[in-house]
């Protein structure tokens, strides 16, 4: 179908070959990008697995301490309300092959207890320290999992584009180049044959004219 829509000229042949070269280069670049993104993704998947295992242990420790604090104090809600909301997060990004991946930094500062000690127990202190660890690991896990999500989406998009080039655009351009080349070759053969016929006809006429002159 594409072959019938292209007029076989040398100009169209040059343009089609250039389009084919660009499509091949585009596929090569997309394939390279996809491989780099996959390597980055696999590294983050391993890191996420380690973080999840670590954070689960920290959560178990934190909730166990919280349960003991509730038992010893009755209810820790008034003390929990004394803990300020975390405002030390800074979100930036880094680029991997054009994909923006988040970088989350939690401001490092000394752990400061914001409730009194006179009416609390060490179990509340343990829960406070444990949940501070949970907070820090949650920040890391959020960065890694968000990066995994963005990389996965970028890999799928890159794969679709690469497949379109490999399975549709490149074969189509190859077919167009072949169609034009074959058509031009056929025209050249026809022109060559036509010139041979004309030359043979001229030679025949020249021989006949020479024969007539010799007969006279």
C-alpha positions as CSV (number, residue, x, y, z in Angstrom):
1,X,0.0,0.0,0.0
2,X,2.8,2.4,0.9
3,X,4.6,1.5,-2.2
4,X,1.7,2.6,-4.4
5,X,1.6,6.0,-2.7
6,X,5.2,6.9,-3.6
7,X,6.3,8.1,-7.0
8,X,9.5,6.4,-8.0
9,X,12.0,9.2,-8.5
10,X,15.6,9.6,-7.4
11,X,14.6,12.4,-5.1
12,X,12.1,10.2,-3.3
13,X,14.6,7.4,-3.2
14,X,17.2,9.7,-1.4
15,X,14.5,11.0,1.0
16,X,13.3,7.4,1.7
17,X,16.8,6.2,2.4
18,X,17.4,9.1,4.8
19,X,14.1,8.3,6.6
20,X,15.2,4.7,6.9
21,X,18.5,5.7,8.3
22,X,16.9,8.0,10.8
23,X,14.4,5.3,11.9
24,X,17.2,2.8,12.4
25,X,19.2,5.4,14.4
26,X,16.1,6.1,16.5
27,X,15.5,2.5,17.2
28,X,19.2,2.1,18.3
29,X,18.9,5.0,20.6
30,X,15.6,3.8,22.1
31,X,17.0,0.3,22.6
32,X,20.0,1.8,24.4
33,X,17.8,4.0,26.5
34,X,15.6,1.0,27.4
35,X,18.6,-1.0,28.5
36,X,19.9,1.8,30.7
37,X,16.5,2.3,32.3
38,X,16.1,-1.4,32.9
39,X,19.5,-1.6,34.7
40,X,18.6,1.4,36.8
41,X,15.2,-0.2,37.6
42,X,16.7,-3.5,38.6
43,X,19.1,-1.8,41.0
44,X,16.2,0.1,42.6
45,X,14.1,-3.0,42.9
46,X,16.8,-4.7,44.9
47,X,17.2,-1.7,47.1
48,X,13.4,-1.5,47.6
49,X,13.3,-5.1,48.7
50,X,16.0,-4.5,51.3
51,X,14.2,-1.3,52.5
52,X,10.9,-3.1,52.8
53,X,12.3,-5.9,54.9
54,X,14.1,-3.4,57.1
55,X,11.1,-1.1,57.5
56,X,8.9,-4.0,58.4
57,X,11.2,-5.0,61.2
58,X,11.3,-1.3,62.4
59,X,7.5,-1.1,62.3
60,X,7.2,-4.3,64.4
61,X,9.6,-2.9,66.9
62,X,7.8,0.5,66.9
63,X,4.3,-0.9,67.4
64,X,5.5,-3.3,70.1
65,X,7.0,-0.3,72.0
66,X,3.9,1.7,71.4
67,X,1.7,-1.1,72.8
68,X,3.9,-1.3,75.9
69,X,3.7,2.5,76.3
70,X,-0.1,2.4,76.0
71,X,-0.2,-0.3,78.7
72,X,2.0,1.6,81.1
73,X,0.5,5.0,80.5
74,X,-3.1,4.2,79.6
75,X,-3.2,6.4,76.5
76,X,-0.3,8.1,74.7
77,X,-2.4,10.4,72.4
78,X,-1.7,13.6,74.5
79,X,2.0,12.9,74.3
80,X,1.8,12.1,70.6
81,X,0.1,15.5,69.9
82,X,3.2,17.1,71.4
83,X,5.4,15.8,68.5
84,X,5.6,18.5,65.8
85,X,4.7,17.8,62.2
86,X,7.8,17.0,60.1
87,X,8.6,20.0,57.9
88,X,12.3,19.2,57.0
89,X,11.7,17.3,53.7
90,X,13.4,18.6,50.6
91,X,12.4,17.1,47.2
92,X,14.7,17.5,44.2
93,X,15.2,15.3,41.2
94,X,17.8,13.7,39.0
95,X,17.6,12.8,35.4
96,X,18.2,9.3,34.0
97,X,18.0,9.3,30.2
98,X,15.4,12.1,30.3
99,X,13.3,10.4,33.2
100,X,13.1,12.7,36.2
101,X,13.5,10.6,39.4
102,X,12.8,12.1,42.8
103,X,15.4,12.7,45.4
104,X,14.0,13.2,48.9
105,X,16.2,14.5,51.7
106,X,15.2,14.6,55.3
107,X,16.9,17.3,57.2
108,X,19.3,15.8,59.7
109,X,18.9,17.3,63.2
110,X,19.3,15.9,66.7
111,X,16.3,14.0,68.0
112,X,14.5,16.3,70.4
113,X,11.9,15.0,72.9
114,X,8.9,17.3,73.0
115,X,7.0,15.8,76.0
116,X,7.8,15.8,79.7
117,X,9.5,13.0,81.5
118,X,7.7,13.3,84.8
119,X,4.6,11.5,83.8
120,X,6.0,9.2,81.1
121,X,7.9,6.0,81.0
122,X,10.9,4.6,79.1
123,X,8.5,2.6,76.9
124,X,7.2,5.9,75.4
125,X,10.8,6.9,74.8
126,X,11.5,3.6,73.0
127,X,8.3,4.1,70.8
128,X,9.3,7.7,70.0
129,X,12.8,6.6,68.9
130,X,11.5,3.6,66.9
131,X,8.9,5.7,65.0
132,X,11.7,8.3,64.2
133,X,13.6,5.4,62.5
134,X,10.4,4.5,60.7
135,X,10.0,8.0,59.4
136,X,13.5,8.1,58.0
137,X,13.2,4.7,56.3
138,X,9.8,5.6,55.0
139,X,11.4,8.7,53.3
140,X,13.9,6.4,51.6
141,X,11.3,3.9,50.5
142,X,9.1,6.6,49.1
143,X,11.9,7.9,47.0
144,X,12.8,4.4,45.7
145,X,9.3,3.2,45.0
146,X,8.3,6.4,43.2
147,X,11.5,6.1,41.1
148,X,10.5,2.5,40.3
149,X,7.1,3.6,39.2
150,X,8.4,6.4,36.9
151,X,11.1,4.1,35.4
152,X,8.5,1.3,34.8
153,X,6.3,3.8,33.0
154,X,9.2,5.2,30.9
155,X,10.4,1.7,30.0
156,X,6.9,0.8,28.7
157,X,6.7,4.0,26.7
158,X,10.2,3.5,25.3
159,X,9.3,-0.2,24.5
160,X,6.2,0.9,22.6
161,X,8.1,3.4,20.5
162,X,10.9,0.9,19.8
163,X,8.4,-1.7,18.7
164,X,6.7,0.8,16.4
165,X,10.0,1.6,14.8
166,X,11.1,-2.0,14.5
167,X,7.9,-3.6,13.4
168,X,6.1,-0.8,11.4
169,X,8.2,2.2,10.4
170,X,11.5,0.5,9.5
171,X,9.9,-2.3,7.4
172,X,7.6,0.3,5.7
173,X,10.6,2.5,4.8
174,X,12.6,-0.6,3.6
175,X,9.6,-1.6,1.4
176,X,9.5,2.0,0.0
177,X,13.2,2.0,-0.8
178,X,13.0,-1.4,-2.5
179,X,9.9,-0.3,-4.5
180,X,11.6,2.9,-5.7
181,X,14.9,1.1,-6.4
182,X,13.2,-1.7,-8.3
183,X,11.2,0.8,-10.3
184,X,14.2,2.9,-11.2
185,X,16.2,-0.2,-12.2
186,X,13.3,-1.3,-14.4
187,X,13.1,2.1,-16.0
188,X,16.9,2.1,-16.6
189,X,16.6,-1.4,-18.2
190,X,13.7,-0.2,-20.4
191,X,15.7,2.9,-21.4
192,X,18.8,0.9,-22.2
193,X,16.7,-1.5,-24.3
194,X,15.0,1.4,-26.1
195,X,18.4,3.0,-26.8
196,X,19.7,-0.3,-28.2
197,X,16.7,-0.6,-30.5
198,X,17.2,3.0,-31.7
199,X,20.9,2.4,-32.3
200,X,20.2,-0.8,-34.1
201,X,17.6,0.9,-36.2
202,X,20.0,3.7,-37.1
203,X,22.8,1.3,-38.0
204,X,20.4,-0.7,-40.2
205,X,19.2,2.5,-42.0
206,X,22.9,3.6,-42.4
207,X,23.8,0.2,-44.0
208,X,20.8,0.3,-46.3
209,X,21.6,3.9,-47.4
210,X,25.2,2.8,-48.0
211,X,24.1,-0.2,-50.0
212,X,21.8,2.0,-52.2
213,X,24.6,4.4,-52.9
214,X,26.9,1.5,-53.9
215,X,24.3,0.1,-56.2
216,X,24.0,3.5,-58.0
